[in-house]
Amino acid sequence: MTAGATLAQKILIIEDESDIRELLTYNLDREGFDVVGAANGEEAFMALKSESVQLVVLDLMLPDVSGLEICRFIRRDSNLSRLPVIMLTAKGEEVDRIVGFELGADDYVTKPFNIREMILRVKAVLARSKTTPVAGKALRRGPLTIDPEQYEATLDGRQLSLTATEFRLLHHLAAHPGHARNRDELLDIIWGEDKFVTPRTVDTYIRRLREKLGTAGNMIQTLRGVGYRFKKVSEE
């Protein structure tokens, strides 16, 4: 472990292939991260409950449980729901990538991968996940309240479980009601220059936000051939 590792960000690698787990551990350790490994679902659940980690690299195919199930567990747990997840899998089909993002993955990497690119992805996801307060006062849009200083969104007084990226996307759209944003603009604004995602990822995040907003999900409008906008409260 590198010097000063006691203050390093901790990463949990859930991967049953020991050579890949060791490769990631060695290189992330060299970058100054504190790395914890898990070879199966049982070890993964134990680590998630006992370790304070800042990011999870999650293999989709594990011997005892699906990585998708672990991702669902993370997103449904109030203490872990904002934990960034990078899915690592041999499945490279577009449908698998979409399913991964729909379940709450922040990034999706297919094997074999370039270790330098993987490290860049880890750093990019960690940078996006930082809950740095967004400038501005709390926004109230109908039943929805978005407090950028607390990084908290509530619907009819009930707190929504949002990842950092979901929160920034919702806040940006709600802060500009009636203004259309295309997918490329949203990628630049929300994901920034270090993005490894595609415009279709925006669609997945919008779909997830609508699901979490329930009946208020129609406040995020789709403009065919353009992109998305947040509905003005006065609109019918």
N, C-alpha and C positions, 0 to 999 in steps of 0.2 A: 504494500500500500504506500502511496506517495506521501510526502511530508504534508502535514496539515490536513490529512484525510478525515480527522475528527470533525471538521467543518464541511467536508465535501458532501455533495448531493449524493444520495443513496439510490442505486438502481437495482431493481429486482429482475433477474433474468430467469424466465420460466421456459426451460428448453430441455427435452429429454436426451438429445444427442450431445454427449459429453464433449466432443471435439468442438462443436459450435459454441457450447456454453463456455468452454475454456478460452476459445478465441476471443469471444466478446468480453469475458472477464479480464483477460490480459490487456487488451487494448483500451478498454474503458478505464481500467485501473491506471494505466499509463497517462491517461488524460486527466487524472486527478479525481475520478469518481470512486465512491465506495460501493462495491458490488456485492450483492447477495445472490446466490444461485439456488434454483429449485429444479429438480429433475422430473417432477410429476405434479399432479393436481393436489395431492395430499400435502406435499411440502410447500406448494404455492400458497394454499389457504393458510397454513401455519405461519408462513412468512408475512403474509398480508395482515394477519392479526397481531403478530409480535414485533414486526419491524416497521419503522417509520421511513417509508420510501417516497421518493419524489417522482419516480417514473418506473413503468413496468415494460419490459420487452417480453412479449408473450407468444410462444409458439402455438399455432392453431391445433396441431396434431400431437396430443399427449397420450401416454399409454393408458391412463385411467379415467381421464375426463377431457372433454373438449375444451379447447382454449376459448371458444365462444361462450361456454358456460361460465368460465372464470371472468370473462369480460362483463357478462351480465351481472355477476355477483358484485363486481367492483362498481358498476354504474348504479346498482340498486342500494348499495350500502351508503348511508348518509355520511359516514366518516371517510369513505374512499371515493365517492362519486366524481370528484374533480381530479382524481389521480390520472395523469396522462398514460396512455397505453399505445405502444407500438406493436402491431401484430407482425409476427415473423412466421412465414409459412412457405411451403413448396407449391402451394396453390397460387397460380398466377392469373386465373381467369377473371375477367372484369366483374362477373357476378359475385365472385368471392370477395373481391375488393369492396364492392358496394355493400355486401352483407356485413363485412367487417366495420365499415364506417357507420352503418346504420345501428350497429350494436354499441357504438361509442368509441371505436378506435380513433386515435388521433393521427396515426400514420399506418401504412401497410407496406411491408418489405417482403419481397419474394426471394427465396433461395434459388441458386447461389447469389450472394450479395458481395459487394465491394466493401471491405471493412472501413475504409476512409469515408465512403458515402454514408455508411451506417452511423458512424460517429457524428457526422454532420447532421444527420436526421435527428439523432438523440438531442444534440445541442439546440437544434431548431425547435423541436417540440417542447423542450424545457423552457426555452425563451418565450414561446407562445403561452405557456401555462402559468407564467408568473402573474399573480393577481395584483399587478400594479394598479392603484386606483386610477380610474378614468376621470378626466377633468369634467366638472359640471355638477349641477344639483340633481336631486332625484327626479326622475321622469314619471309622470302619471298619465297613462294612456288607458282610459276606461277602467276596467278592473285590474289592470296591470300596473305595478309600481316597480321601477328599476332604480336602484340606489348604487351609483358608480363608486362611491367612496367605500361602501360596505361590500361591494361586489355581490349584491344580493338582489334577487328579483322575486316579487311575490304576486300571486294571482288571487284576488279576493281575500287577501290576508294570509294565504298559504304560501310558504316559501317553496320556490321551484328548485329542483336539483339540477343545476347546470354546470357543465364544464367551463373552464376559463374561456375557451374559444367560443362556445355557444353563447356565453354571456356577452362577450365583445360583439358578436354578430347581432344579437338581439338589441343591445344598447345602441349600436350604430344605426340600425334600421329605424328604431323607435325615436332616435334623436333627430331624424330627418323625415318625418311623416309626409307622404305624398311625393317624395323624391325617388325616382327610379334609379336602381343600381344594377348594372349588368354583372355577370359572373366574374369577369376579369377584374373589374373594379373592386369587387368584394374580396377577391383573392389578394389583391395588392394592399387593401386597407386592413384586412383581418389577419391574413397569413404573412404578409410582408415579403421581403425579397428572398428570405430563406425558405420559401415554400417548395414542397415536394409533392404537392397535390394538384389535381386537375380541376377544371371548371365543374365537372360532374360532382365533385366533392361538395361544392356549395349546395347543390340540389339536395344532397343527403343531409347536410346540416340543417337546411331549411325544413326538410321533412321531419327531422327529429325535434326541432323547436316547435313546430305545429303540433306534434303529438303531445309534447309536454305542456303546451298551452291549452290543450283540449278544445273546448268550444270557442275559446278566444284565439285559436290558431288562424282564423280567417282574417285576423288583423295583418298578417303577412300575406300580401297579395302577389300572385304570379302575373307578370305581364309577358304574354307570349311574344317570342322573338326579341325581347328586351332583357328581362331579368326579374327583379323583385322590388317591391316597395312596401313600406309600412302604411297601413290605412289610417287616414285622418279620422279622428274620433267622430267628427261631425258627418262623415260619409255614411250613407245608407248601405 
